[in-house]
Amino acid sequence: MRANGARSLCVTRELCHHEAVMNVDAFGDAVPVPAFGPRMVCAGCGIVGANAWPKWMDRPERPSLTGEHWRG
């Protein structure tokens, strides 16, 4: 995750539809992203377990492999 430039996670609880963004700078590089989801506790309803994935929008933009004319 960090090698690709993501510094935070998007966390979603599907049953109650609560969402949060969590900064993961305090955790080691060896901690895999799937390890976060089952340990998350919803601040809104208190249920344990959520979906977590890297917040890719935080990463810096990299040069395009196909050139500038293919960017949206």
PQR file of N, CA, C, O and H, with PARSE charges and radii, in Angstrom:
ATOM      1  N   MET A   1       0.825  -1.187   0.000 -0.4000 1.5000
ATOM      2  CA  MET A   1       0.000   0.000   0.000 -0.0000 2.0000
ATOM      3  C   MET A   1       0.873   1.256   0.000  0.5500 1.7000
ATOM      4  O   MET A   1       0.662   2.154  -0.814 -0.5500 1.4000
ATOM      5  N   ARG A   2       1.842   1.324   0.896 -0.4000 1.5000
ATOM      6  CA  ARG A   2       2.680   2.522   0.953 -0.0000 2.0000
ATOM      7  C   ARG A   2       3.603   2.629  -0.252  0.5500 1.7000
ATOM      8  O   ARG A   2       3.931   3.733  -0.688 -0.5500 1.4000
ATOM      9  H   ARG A   2       2.014   0.594   1.557  0.4000 1.0000
ATOM     10  N   ALA A   3       4.023   1.491  -0.792 -0.4000 1.5000
ATOM     11  CA  ALA A   3       4.878   1.522  -1.976 -0.0000 2.0000
ATOM     12  C   ALA A   3       4.149   2.149  -3.158  0.5500 1.7000
ATOM     13  O   ALA A   3       4.775   2.703  -4.062 -0.5500 1.4000
ATOM     14  H   ALA A   3       3.757   0.595  -0.438  0.4000 1.0000
ATOM     15  N   ASN A   4       2.807   2.058  -3.145 -0.4000 1.5000
ATOM     16  CA  ASN A   4       2.002   2.658  -4.204 -0.0000 2.0000
ATOM     17  C   ASN A   4       1.533   4.061  -3.864  0.5500 1.7000
ATOM     18  O   ASN A   4       0.852   4.681  -4.680 -0.5500 1.4000
ATOM     19  H   ASN A   4       2.298   1.609  -2.411  0.4000 1.0000
ATOM     20  N   GLY A   5       1.870   4.590  -2.689 -0.4000 1.5000
ATOM     21  CA  GLY A   5       1.578   5.968  -2.339 -0.0000 2.0000
ATOM     22  C   GLY A   5       0.316   6.206  -1.521  0.5500 1.7000
ATOM     23  O   GLY A   5       0.002   7.361  -1.232 -0.5500 1.4000
ATOM     24  H   GLY A   5       2.423   4.086  -2.026  0.4000 1.0000
ATOM     25  N   ALA A   6      -0.411   5.184  -1.141 -0.4000 1.5000
ATOM     26  CA  ALA A   6      -1.622   5.384  -0.331 -0.0000 2.0000
ATOM     27  C   ALA A   6      -1.227   5.510   1.137  0.5500 1.7000
ATOM     28  O   ALA A   6      -0.458   4.692   1.640 -0.5500 1.4000
ATOM     29  H   ALA A   6      -0.156   4.246  -1.376  0.4000 1.0000
ATOM     30  N   ARG A   7      -1.743   6.523   1.829 -0.4000 1.5000
ATOM     31  CA  ARG A   7      -1.411   6.787   3.234 -0.0000 2.0000
ATOM     32  C   ARG A   7      -2.604   6.633   4.172  0.5500 1.7000
ATOM     33  O   ARG A   7      -2.446   6.752   5.387 -0.5500 1.4000
ATOM     34  H   ARG A   7      -2.368   7.188   1.420  0.4000 1.0000
ATOM     35  N   SER A   8      -3.794   6.370   3.631 -0.4000 1.5000
ATOM     36  CA  SER A   8      -4.976   6.223   4.473 -0.0000 2.0000
ATOM     37  C   SER A   8      -5.916   5.173   3.887  0.5500 1.7000
ATOM     38  O   SER A   8      -5.781   4.763   2.734 -0.5500 1.4000
ATOM     39  H   SER A   8      -3.922   6.274   2.644  0.4000 1.0000
ATOM     40  N   LEU A   9      -6.874   4.750   4.716 -0.4000 1.5000
ATOM     41  CA  LEU A   9      -7.843   3.735   4.304 -0.0000 2.0000
ATOM     42  C   LEU A   9      -9.251   4.310   4.305  0.5500 1.7000
ATOM     43  O   LEU A   9      -9.584   5.149   5.142 -0.5500 1.4000
ATOM     44  H   LEU A   9      -6.984   5.083   5.653  0.4000 1.0000
ATOM     45  N   CYS A  10     -10.069   3.864   3.376 -0.4000 1.5000
ATOM     46  CA  CYS A  10     -11.509   4.126   3.402 -0.0000 2.0000
ATOM     47  C   CYS A  10     -12.127   2.937   4.126  0.5500 1.7000
ATOM     48  O   CYS A  10     -11.885   1.787   3.760 -0.5500 1.4000
ATOM     49  H   CYS A  10      -9.798   3.183   2.696  0.4000 1.0000
ATOM     50  N   VAL A  11     -12.918   3.212   5.146 -0.4000 1.5000
ATOM     51  CA  VAL A  11     -13.547   2.161   5.942 -0.0000 2.0000
ATOM     52  C   VAL A  11     -15.061   2.346   5.850  0.5500 1.7000
ATOM     53  O   VAL A  11     -15.575   3.433   6.115 -0.5500 1.4000
ATOM     54  H   VAL A  11     -13.114   4.147   5.444  0.4000 1.0000
ATOM     55  N   THR A  12     -15.768   1.290   5.477 -0.4000 1.5000
ATOM     56  CA  THR A  12     -17.222   1.356   5.309 -0.0000 2.0000
ATOM     57  C   THR A  12     -17.878   0.208   6.054  0.5500 1.7000
ATOM     58  O   THR A  12     -17.417  -0.931   5.991 -0.5500 1.4000
ATOM     59  H   THR A  12     -15.350   0.408   5.261  0.4000 1.0000
ATOM     60  N   ARG A  13     -18.942   0.511   6.751 -0.4000 1.5000
ATOM     61  CA  ARG A  13     -19.770  -0.484   7.418 -0.0000 2.0000
ATOM     62  C   ARG A  13     -21.048  -0.587   6.604  0.5500 1.7000
ATOM     63  O   ARG A  13     -21.861   0.337   6.606 -0.5500 1.4000
ATOM     64  H   ARG A  13     -19.317   1.437   6.802  0.4000 1.0000
ATOM     65  N   GLU A  14     -21.236  -1.706   5.905 -0.4000 1.5000
ATOM     66  CA  GLU A  14     -22.337  -1.834   4.949 -0.0000 2.0000
ATOM     67  C   GLU A  14     -23.714  -1.898   5.598  0.5500 1.7000
ATOM     68  O   GLU A  14     -24.681  -1.390   5.029 -0.5500 1.4000
ATOM     69  H   GLU A  14     -20.575  -2.457   5.902  0.4000 1.0000
ATOM     70  N   LEU A  15     -23.826  -2.506   6.769 -0.4000 1.5000
ATOM     71  CA  LEU A  15     -25.141  -2.647   7.397 -0.0000 2.0000
ATOM     72  C   LEU A  15     -25.716  -1.318   7.872  0.5500 1.7000
ATOM     73  O   LEU A  15     -26.916  -1.080   7.736 -0.5500 1.4000
ATOM     74  H   LEU A  15     -23.041  -2.918   7.231  0.4000 1.0000
ATOM     75  N   CYS A  16     -24.872  -0.450   8.428 -0.4000 1.5000
ATOM     76  CA  CYS A  16     -25.361   0.827   8.946 -0.0000 2.0000
ATOM     77  C   CYS A  16     -25.000   1.999   8.033  0.5500 1.7000
ATOM     78  O   CYS A  16     -25.443   3.122   8.274 -0.5500 1.4000
ATOM     79  H   CYS A  16     -23.897  -0.643   8.539  0.4000 1.0000
ATOM     80  N   HIS A  17     -24.205   1.756   6.991 -0.4000 1.5000
ATOM     81  CA  HIS A  17     -23.799   2.752   5.995 -0.0000 2.0000
ATOM     82  C   HIS A  17     -22.943   3.880   6.567  0.5500 1.7000
ATOM     83  O   HIS A  17     -22.924   4.983   6.020 -0.5500 1.4000
ATOM     84  H   HIS A  17     -23.845   0.844   6.795  0.4000 1.0000
ATOM     85  N   HIS A  18     -22.237   3.611   7.660 -0.4000 1.5000
ATOM     86  CA  HIS A  18     -21.299   4.599   8.185 -0.0000 2.0000
ATOM     87  C   HIS A  18     -19.974   4.461   7.447  0.5500 1.7000
ATOM     88  O   HIS A  18     -19.573   3.361   7.067 -0.5500 1.4000
ATOM     89  H   HIS A  18     -22.252   2.715   8.105  0.4000 1.0000
ATOM     90  N   GLU A  19     -19.301   5.595   7.250 -0.4000 1.5000
ATOM     91  CA  GLU A  19     -18.018   5.609   6.534 -0.0000 2.0000
ATOM     92  C   GLU A  19     -17.011   6.446   7.310  0.5500 1.7000
ATOM     93  O   GLU A  19     -17.386   7.351   8.055 -0.5500 1.4000
ATOM     94  H   GLU A  19     -19.628   6.488   7.559  0.4000 1.0000
ATOM     95  N   ALA A  20     -15.741   6.140   7.130 -0.4000 1.5000
ATOM     96  CA  ALA A  20     -14.673   6.904   7.763 -0.0000 2.0000
ATOM     97  C   ALA A  20     -13.403   6.768   6.936  0.5500 1.7000
ATOM     98  O   ALA A  20     -13.254   5.833   6.149 -0.5500 1.4000
ATOM     99  H   ALA A  20     -15.436   5.404   6.525  0.4000 1.0000
ATOM    100  N   VAL A  21     -12.495   7.709   7.128 -0.4000 1.5000
ATOM    101  CA  VAL A  21     -11.165   7.656   6.526 -0.0000 2.0000
ATOM    102  C   VAL A  21     -10.179   7.556   7.677  0.5500 1.7000
ATOM    103  O   VAL A  21     -10.229   8.348   8.618 -0.5500 1.4000
ATOM    104  H   VAL A  21     -12.616   8.468   7.767  0.4000 1.0000
ATOM    105  N   MET A  22      -9.281   6.581   7.598 -0.4000 1.5000
ATOM    106  CA  MET A  22      -8.332   6.327   8.674 -0.0000 2.0000
ATOM    107  C   MET A  22      -6.903   6.470   8.168  0.5500 1.7000
ATOM    108  O   MET A  22      -6.518   5.825   7.192 -0.5500 1.4000
ATOM    109  H   MET A  22      -9.240   5.938   6.833  0.4000 1.0000
ATOM    110  N   ASN A  23      -6.124   7.308   8.826 -0.4000 1.5000
ATOM    111  CA  ASN A  23      -4.718   7.461   8.498 -0.0000 2.0000
ATOM    112  C   ASN A  23      -3.962   6.271   9.078  0.5500 1.7000
ATOM    113  O   ASN A  23      -4.140   5.943  10.251 -0.5500 1.4000
ATOM    114  H   ASN A  23      -6.437   7.831   9.619  0.4000 1.0000
ATOM    115  N   VAL A  24      -3.127   5.625   8.280 -0.4000 1.5000
ATOM    116  CA  VAL A  24      -2.412   4.426   8.719 -0.0000 2.0000
ATOM    117  C   VAL A  24      -0.903   4.636   8.816  0.5500 1.7000
ATOM    118  O   VAL A  24      -0.137   3.673   8.773 -0.5500 1.4000
ATOM    119  H   VAL A  24      -2.982   5.892   7.327  0.4000 1.0000
ATOM    120  N   ASP A  25      -0.475   5.890   8.947 -0.4000 1.5000
ATOM    121  CA  ASP A  25       0.957   6.163   9.066 -0.0000 2.0000
ATOM    122  C   ASP A  25       1.566   5.557  10.325  0.5500 1.7000
ATOM    123  O   ASP A  25       2.763   5.270  10.342 -0.5500 1.4000
ATOM    124  H   ASP A  25      -1.097   6.672   8.981  0.4000 1.0000
ATOM    125  N   ALA A  26       0.778   5.354  11.376 -0.4000 1.5000
ATOM    126  CA  ALA A  26       1.299   4.823  12.633 -0.0000 2.0000
ATOM    127  C   ALA A  26       1.530   3.312  12.597  0.5500 1.7000
ATOM    128  O   ALA A  26       2.148   2.758  13.506 -0.5500 1.4000
ATOM    129  H   ALA A  26      -0.194   5.586  11.362  0.4000 1.0000
ATOM    130  N   PHE A  27       1.040   2.646  11.558 -0.4000 1.5000
ATOM    131  CA  PHE A  27       1.176   1.197  11.457 -0.0000 2.0000
ATOM    132  C   PHE A  27       2.358   0.842  10.572  0.5500 1.7000
ATOM    133  O   PHE A  27       2.740   1.614   9.692 -0.5500 1.4000
ATOM    134  H   PHE A  27       0.538   3.095  10.819  0.4000 1.0000
ATOM    135  N   GLY A  28       2.935  -0.326  10.808 -0.4000 1.5000
ATOM    136  CA  GLY A  28       4.095  -0.779  10.047 -0.0000 2.0000
ATOM    137  C   GLY A  28       3.760  -1.093   8.592  0.5500 1.7000
ATOM    138  O   GLY A  28       2.605  -1.331   8.241 -0.5500 1.4000
ATOM    139  H   GLY A  28       2.625  -0.953  11.523  0.4000 1.0000
ATOM    140  N   ASP A  29       4.788  -1.088   7.762 -0.4000 1.5000
ATOM    141  CA  ASP A  29       4.614  -1.367   6.336 -0.0000 2.0000
ATOM    142  C   ASP A  29       4.199  -2.810   6.072  0.5500 1.7000
ATOM    143  O   ASP A  29       3.645  -3.104   5.013 -0.5500 1.4000
ATOM    144  H   ASP A  29       5.727  -0.895   8.047  0.4000 1.0000
ATOM    145  N   ALA A  30       4.456  -3.713   7.015 -0.4000 1.5000
ATOM    146  CA  ALA A  30       4.156  -5.127   6.809 -0.0000 2.0000
ATOM    147  C   ALA A  30       2.699  -5.479   7.120  0.5500 1.7000
ATOM    148  O   ALA A  30       2.277  -6.604   6.853 -0.5500 1.4000
ATOM    149  H   ALA A  30       4.906  -3.474   7.875  0.4000 1.0000
ATOM    150  N   VAL A  31       1.922  -4.545   7.679 -0.4000 1.5000
ATOM    151  CA  VAL A  31       0.522  -4.829   8.021 -0.0000 2.0000
ATOM    152  C   VAL A  31      -0.302  -4.785   6.728  0.5500 1.7000
ATOM    153  O   VAL A  31      -0.355  -3.745   6.071 -0.5500 1.4000
ATOM    154  H   VAL A  31       2.265  -3.631   7.896  0.4000 1.0000
ATOM    155  N   PRO A  32      -0.946  -5.899   6.355 -0.5600 1.5000
ATOM    156  CA  PRO A  32      -1.741  -5.905   5.116  0.2800 2.0000
ATOM    157  C   PRO A  32      -3.082  -5.187   5.309  0.5500 1.7000
ATOM    158  O   PRO A  32      -3.638  -5.182   6.408 -0.5500 1.4000
ATOM    159  N   VAL A  33      -3.583  -4.597   4.256 -0.4000 1.5000
ATOM    160  CA  VAL A  33      -4.853  -3.866   4.305 -0.0000 2.0000
ATOM    161  C   VAL A  33      -6.007  -4.742   4.775  0.5500 1.7000
ATOM    162  O   VAL A  33      -6.800  -4.268   5.589 -0.5500 1.4000
ATOM    163  H   VAL A  33      -3.132  -4.601   3.364  0.4000 1.0000
ATOM    164  N   PRO A  34      -6.160  -5.991   4.320 -0.5600 1.5000
ATOM    165  CA  PRO A  34      -7.292  -6.802   4.788  0.2800 2.0000
ATOM    166  C   PRO A  34      -7.302  -7.045   6.298  0.5500 1.7000
ATOM    167  O   PRO A  34      -8.345  -7.400   6.848 -0.5500 1.4000
ATOM    168  N   ALA A  35      -6.179  -6.867   6.976 -0.4000 1.5000
ATOM    169  CA  ALA A  35      -6.127  -7.084   8.420 -0.0000 2.0000
ATOM    170  C   ALA A  35      -6.885  -6.014   9.194  0.5500 1.7000
ATOM    171  O   ALA A  35      -7.249  -6.243  10.347 -0.5500 1.4000
ATOM    172  H   ALA A  35      -5.332  -6.579   6.529  0.4000 1.0000
ATOM    173  N   PHE A  36      -7.131  -4.860   8.600 -0.4000 1.5000
ATOM    174  CA  PHE A  36      -7.807  -3.768   9.301 -0.0000 2.0000
ATOM    175  C   PHE A  36      -9.319  -3.981   9.410  0.5500 1.7000
ATOM    176  O   PHE A  36      -9.892  -3.700  10.463 -0.5500 1.4000
ATOM    177  H   PHE A  36      -6.835  -4.673   7.664  0.4000 1.0000
ATOM    178  N   GLY A  37      -9.963  -4.452   8.387 -0.4000 1.5000
ATOM    179  CA  GLY A  37     -11.423  -4.556   8.339 -0.0000 2.0000
ATOM    180  C   GLY A  37     -12.077  -5.286   9.491  0.5500 1.7000
ATOM    181  O   GLY A  37     -12.978  -4.729  10.118 -0.5500 1.4000
ATOM    182  H   GLY A  37      -9.498  -4.680   7.532  0.4000 1.0000
ATOM    183  N   PRO A  38     -11.665  -6.524   9.806 -0.5600 1.5000
ATOM    184  CA  PRO A  38     -12.327  -7.267  10.883  0.2800 2.0000
ATOM    185  C   PRO A  38     -12.149  -6.643  12.264  0.5500 1.7000
ATOM    186  O   PRO A  38     -12.916  -6.949  13.177 -0.5500 1.4000
ATOM    187  N   ARG A  39     -11.158  -5.781  12.433 -0.4000 1.5000
ATOM    188  CA  ARG A  39     -10.883  -5.182  13.738 -0.0000 2.0000
ATOM    189  C   ARG A  39     -11.540  -3.816  13.927  0.5500 1.7000
ATOM    190  O   ARG A  39     -11.513  -3.276  15.032 -0.5500 1.4000
ATOM    191  H   ARG A  39     -10.535  -5.533  11.691  0.4000 1.0000
ATOM    192  N   MET A  40     -12.120  -3.257  12.894 -0.4000 1.5000
ATOM    193  CA  MET A  40     -12.730  -1.936  12.977 -0.0000 2.0000
ATOM    194  C   MET A  40     -14.013  -1.971  13.807  0.5500 1.7000
ATOM    195  O   MET A  40     -14.814  -2.897  13.681 -0.5500 1.4000
ATOM    196  H   MET A  40     -12.143  -3.696  11.996  0.4000 1.0000
ATOM    197  N   VAL A  41     -14.202  -0.968  14.646 -0.4000 1.5000
ATOM    198  CA  VAL A  41     -15.425  -0.817  15.434 -0.0000 2.0000
ATOM    199  C   VAL A  41     -16.109   0.456  14.949  0.5500 1.7000
ATOM    200  O   VAL A  41     -15.502   1.527  14.957 -0.5500 1.4000
ATOM    201  H   VAL A  41     -13.552  -0.216  14.749  0.4000 1.0000
ATOM    202  N   CYS A  42     -17.354   0.347  14.533 -0.4000 1.5000
ATOM    203  CA  CYS A  42     -18.100   1.486  14.013 -0.0000 2.0000
ATOM    204  C   CYS A  42     -18.364   2.485  15.142  0.5500 1.7000
ATOM    205  O   CYS A  42     -18.886   2.115  16.194 -0.5500 1.4000
ATOM    206  H   CYS A  42     -17.847  -0.524  14.526  0.4000 1.0000
ATOM    207  N   ALA A  43     -18.005   3.744  14.921 -0.4000 1.5000
ATOM    208  CA  ALA A  43     -18.232   4.786  15.922 -0.0000 2.0000
ATOM    209  C   ALA A  43     -19.712   5.140  16.032  0.5500 1.7000
ATOM    210  O   ALA A  43     -20.141   5.690  17.047 -0.5500 1.4000
ATOM    211  H   ALA A  43     -17.581   4.045  14.067  0.4000 1.0000
ATOM    212  N   GLY A  44     -20.498   4.832  15.000 -0.4000 1.5000
ATOM    213  CA  GLY A  44     -21.917   5.161  15.019 -0.0000 2.0000
ATOM    214  C   GLY A  44     -22.771   4.121  15.720  0.5500 1.7000
ATOM    215  O   GLY A  44     -23.635   4.472  16.524 -0.5500 1.4000
ATOM    216  H   GLY A  44     -20.150   4.386  14.176  0.4000 1.0000
ATOM    217  N   CYS A  45     -22.543   2.847  15.430 -0.4000 1.5000
ATOM    218  CA  CYS A  45     -23.413   1.795  15.974 -0.0000 2.0000
ATOM    219  C   CYS A  45     -22.687   0.813  16.884  0.5500 1.7000
ATOM    220  O   CYS A  45     -23.339   0.031  17.576 -0.5500 1.4000
ATOM    221  H   CYS A  45     -21.841   2.562  14.777  0.4000 1.0000
ATOM    222  N   GLY A  46     -21.350   0.831  16.904 -0.4000 1.5000
ATOM    223  CA  GLY A  46     -20.584  -0.028  17.800 -0.0000 2.0000
ATOM    224  C   GLY A  46     -20.360  -1.444  17.313  0.5500 1.7000
ATOM    225  O   GLY A  46     -19.783  -2.254  18.038 -0.5500 1.4000
ATOM    226  H   GLY A  46     -20.820   1.466  16.342  0.4000 1.0000
ATOM    227  N   ILE A  47     -20.803  -1.772  16.096 -0.4000 1.5000
ATOM    228  CA  ILE A  47     -20.621  -3.121  15.558 -0.0000 2.0000
ATOM    229  C   ILE A  47     -19.176  -3.297  15.097  0.5500 1.7000
ATOM    230  O   ILE A  47     -18.586  -2.389  14.510 -0.5500 1.4000
ATOM    231  H   ILE A  47     -21.272  -1.114  15.507  0.4000 1.0000
ATOM    232  N   VAL A  48     -18.617  -4.471  15.368 -0.4000 1.5000
ATOM    233  CA  VAL A  48     -17.246  -4.787  14.978 -0.0000 2.0000
ATOM    234  C   VAL A  48     -17.241  -5.380  13.576  0.5500 1.7000
ATOM    235  O   VAL A  48     -18.081  -6.215  13.240 -0.5500 1.4000
ATOM    236  H   VAL A  48     -19.096  -5.208  15.844  0.4000 1.0000
ATOM    237  N   GLY A  49     -16.289  -4.944  12.764 -0.4000 1.5000
ATOM    238  CA  GLY A  49     -16.121  -5.467  11.404 -0.0000 2.0000
ATOM    239  C   GLY A  49     -16.568  -4.460  10.366  0.5500 1.7000
ATOM    240  O   GLY A  49     -17.635  -3.858  10.484 -0.5500 1.4000
ATOM    241  H   GLY A  49     -15.606  -4.266  13.037  0.4000 1.0000
ATOM    242  N   ALA A  50     -15.742  -4.283   9.348 -0.4000 1.5000
ATOM    243  CA  ALA A  50     -16.040  -3.333   8.276 -0.0000 2.0000
ATOM    244  C   ALA A  50     -15.216  -3.705   7.051  0.5500 1.7000
ATOM    245  O   ALA A  50     -14.376  -4.603   7.106 -0.5500 1.4000
ATOM    246  H   ALA A  50     -14.875  -4.772   9.253  0.4000 1.0000
ATOM    247  N   ASN A  51     -15.460  -3.020   5.964 -0.4000 1.5000
ATOM    248  CA  ASN A  51     -14.653  -3.175   4.757 -0.0000 2.0000
ATOM    249  C   ASN A  51     -13.626  -2.047   4.734  0.5500 1.7000
ATOM    250  O   ASN A  51     -13.963  -0.887   4.973 -0.5500 1.4000
ATOM    251  H   ASN A  51     -16.142  -2.290   5.920  0.4000 1.0000
ATOM    252  N   ALA A  52     -12.381  -2.392   4.447 -0.4000 1.5000
ATOM    253  CA  ALA A  52     -11.316  -1.393   4.384 -0.0000 2.0000
ATOM    254  C   ALA A  52     -10.526  -1.575   3.099  0.5500 1.7000
ATOM    255  O   ALA A  52     -10.221  -2.699   2.700 -0.5500 1.4000
ATOM    256  H   ALA A  52     -12.108  -3.334   4.253  0.4000 1.0000
ATOM    257  N   TRP A  53     -10.198  -0.457   2.453 -0.4000 1.5000
ATOM    258  CA  TRP A  53      -9.376  -0.494   1.247 -0.0000 2.0000
ATOM    259  C   TRP A  53      -8.579   0.799   1.167  0.5500 1.7000
ATOM    260  O   TRP A  53      -8.983   1.807   1.747 -0.5500 1.4000
ATOM    261  H   TRP A  53     -10.446   0.456   2.777  0.4000 1.0000
ATOM    262  N   PRO A  54      -7.449   0.788   0.456 -0.5600 1.5000
ATOM    263  CA  PRO A  54      -6.622   1.993   0.359  0.2800 2.0000
ATOM    264  C   PRO A  54      -7.381   3.142  -0.286  0.5500 1.7000
ATOM    265  O   PRO A  54      -8.157   2.945  -1.220 -0.5500 1.4000
ATOM    266  N   LYS A  55      -7.147   4.332   0.220 -0.4000 1.5000
ATOM    267  CA  LYS A  55      -7.729   5.544  -0.375 -0.0000 2.0000
ATOM    268  C   LYS A  55      -6.748   6.024  -1.446  0.5500 1.7000
ATOM    269  O   LYS A  55      -5.856   6.832  -1.188 -0.5500 1.4000
ATOM    270  H   LYS A  55      -6.516   4.493   0.979  0.4000 1.0000
ATOM    271  N   TRP A  56      -6.944   5.505  -2.644 -0.4000 1.5000
ATOM    272  CA  TRP A  56      -5.996   5.754  -3.729 -0.0000 2.0000
ATOM    273  C   TRP A  56      -5.964   7.205  -4.176  0.5500 1.7000
ATOM    274  O   TRP A  56      -4.989   7.626  -4.798 -0.5500 1.4000
ATOM    275  H   TRP A  56      -7.670   4.849  -2.854  0.4000 1.0000
ATOM    276  N   MET A  57      -6.992   7.980  -3.881 -0.4000 1.5000
ATOM    277  CA  MET A  57      -7.005   9.381  -4.295 -0.0000 2.0000
ATOM    278  C   MET A  57      -5.943  10.197  -3.572  0.5500 1.7000
ATOM    279  O   MET A  57      -5.606  11.291  -4.026 -0.5500 1.4000
ATOM    280  H   MET A  57      -7.784   7.638  -3.375  0.4000 1.0000
ATOM    281  N   ASP A  58      -5.404   9.701  -2.460 -0.4000 1.5000
ATOM    282  CA  ASP A  58      -4.374  10.410  -1.700 -0.0000 2.0000
ATOM    283  C   ASP A  58      -2.992  10.317  -2.320  0.5500 1.7000
ATOM    284  O   ASP A  58      -2.118  11.132  -2.026 -0.5500 1.4000
ATOM    285  H   ASP A  58      -5.678   8.812  -2.091  0.4000 1.0000
ATOM    286  N   ARG A  59      -2.794   9.331  -3.171 -0.4000 1.5000
ATOM    287  CA  ARG A  59      -1.443   9.142  -3.708 -0.0000 2.0000
ATOM    288  C   ARG A  59      -1.112  10.226  -4.740  0.5500 1.7000
ATOM    289  O   ARG A  59      -1.996  10.721  -5.439 -0.5500 1.4000
ATOM    290  H   ARG A  59      -3.504   8.669  -3.410  0.4000 1.0000
ATOM    291  N   PRO A  60       0.150  10.578  -4.824 -0.5600 1.5000
ATOM    292  CA  PRO A  60       0.554  11.589  -5.798  0.2800 2.0000
ATOM    293  C   PRO A  60       0.390  11.074  -7.227  0.5500 1.7000
ATOM    294  O   PRO A  60       0.528   9.879  -7.491 -0.5500 1.4000
ATOM    295  N   GLU A  61       0.100  11.978  -8.124 -0.4000 1.5000
ATOM    296  CA  GLU A  61      -0.087  11.594  -9.520 -0.0000 2.0000
ATOM    297  C   GLU A  61       1.249  11.185 -10.132  0.5500 1.7000
ATOM    298  O   GLU A  61       2.267  11.852  -9.946 -0.5500 1.4000
ATOM    299  H   GLU A  61      -0.013  12.948  -7.910  0.4000 1.0000
ATOM    300  N   ARG A  62       1.224  10.079 -10.863 -0.4000 1.5000
ATOM    301  CA  ARG A  62       2.436   9.577 -11.515 -0.0000 2.0000
ATOM    302  C   ARG A  62       2.355   9.878 -13.008  0.5500 1.7000
ATOM    303  O   ARG A  62       1.264  10.059 -13.548 -0.5500 1.4000
ATOM    304  H   ARG A  62       0.397   9.537 -11.014  0.4000 1.0000
ATOM    305  N   PRO A  63       3.496   9.930 -13.670 -0.5600 1.5000
ATOM    306  CA  PRO A  63       3.467  10.176 -15.108  0.2800 2.0000
ATOM    307  C   PRO A  63       2.753   9.035 -15.841  0.5500 1.7000
ATOM    308  O   PRO A  63       2.882   7.868 -15.471 -0.5500 1.4000
ATOM    309  N   SER A  64       2.015   9.383 -16.863 -0.4000 1.5000
ATOM    310  CA  SER A  64       1.278   8.400 -17.647 -0.0000 2.0000
ATOM    311  C   SER A  64       2.228   7.604 -18.530  0.5500 1.7000
ATOM    312  O   SER A  64       3.171   8.156 -19.097 -0.5500 1.4000
ATOM    313  H   SER A  64       1.910  10.331 -17.164  0.4000 1.0000
ATOM    314  N   LEU A  65       1.974   6.306 -18.641 -0.4000 1.5000
ATOM    315  CA  LEU A  65       2.798   5.462 -19.506 -0.0000 2.0000
ATOM    316  C   LEU A  65       2.453   5.674 -20.976  0.5500 1.7000
ATOM    317  O   LEU A  65       3.266   5.387 -21.855 -0.5500 1.4000
ATOM    318  H   LEU A  65       1.208   5.858 -18.180  0.4000 1.0000
ATOM    319  N   THR A  66       1.249   6.175 -21.244 -0.4000 1.5000
ATOM    320  CA  THR A  66       0.802   6.348 -22.643 -0.0000 2.0000
ATOM    321  C   THR A  66       0.878   7.801 -23.097  0.5500 1.7000
ATOM    322  O   THR A  66       0.556   8.098 -24.248 -0.5500 1.4000
ATOM    323  H   THR A  66       0.589   6.408 -20.530  0.4000 1.0000
ATOM    324  N   GLY A  67       1.289   8.700 -22.231 -0.4000 1.5000
ATOM    325  CA  GLY A  67       1.419  10.095 -22.628 -0.0000 2.0000
ATOM    326  C   GLY A  67       0.269  10.951 -22.132  0.5500 1.7000
ATOM    327  O   GLY A  67      -0.740  10.435 -21.652 -0.5500 1.4000
ATOM    328  H   GLY A  67       1.550   8.459 -21.297  0.4000 1.0000
ATOM    329  N   GLU A  68       0.425  12.253 -22.250 -0.4000 1.5000
ATOM    330  CA  GLU A  68      -0.539  13.227 -21.753 -0.0000 2.0000
ATOM    331  C   GLU A  68      -1.877  13.157 -22.485  0.5500 1.7000
ATOM    332  O   GLU A  68      -2.912  13.437 -21.881 -0.5500 1.4000
ATOM    333  H   GLU A  68       1.244  12.673 -22.641  0.4000 1.0000
ATOM    334  N   HIS A  69      -1.887  12.794 -23.759 -0.4000 1.5000
ATOM    335  CA  HIS A  69      -3.123  12.859 -24.529 -0.0000 2.0000
ATOM    336  C   HIS A  69      -4.149  11.797 -24.117  0.5500 1.7000
ATOM    337  O   HIS A  69      -5.294  11.861 -24.564 -0.5500 1.4000
ATOM    338  H   HIS A  69      -1.046  12.566 -24.250  0.4000 1.0000
ATOM    339  N   TRP A  70      -3.771  10.816 -23.272 -0.4000 1.5000
ATOM    340  CA  TRP A  70      -4.715   9.783 -22.841 -0.0000 2.0000
ATOM    341  C   TRP A  70      -5.325  10.066 -21.474  0.5500 1.7000
ATOM    342  O   TRP A  70      -6.166   9.296 -21.010 -0.5500 1.4000
ATOM    343  H   TRP A  70      -2.841  10.764 -22.908  0.4000 1.0000
ATOM    344  N   ARG A  71      -4.927  11.135 -20.829 -0.4000 1.5000
ATOM    345  CA  ARG A  71      -5.491  11.457 -19.516 -0.0000 2.0000
ATOM    346  C   ARG A  71      -6.860  12.081 -19.657  0.5500 1.7000
ATOM    347  O   ARG A  71      -7.149  12.780 -20.628 -0.5500 1.4000
ATOM    348  H   ARG A  71      -4.244  11.760 -21.206  0.4000 1.0000
ATOM    349  N   GLY A  72      -7.712  11.811 -18.652 -0.4000 1.5000
ATOM    350  CA  GLY A  72      -9.089  12.291 -18.676 -0.0000 2.0000
ATOM    351  C   GLY A  72      -9.289  13.660 -18.233  0.5500 1.7000
ATOM    352  O   GLY A  72     -10.420  14.145 -18.220 -0.5500 1.4000
ATOM    353  H   GLY A  72      -7.477  11.243 -17.864  0.4000 1.0000
TER
END
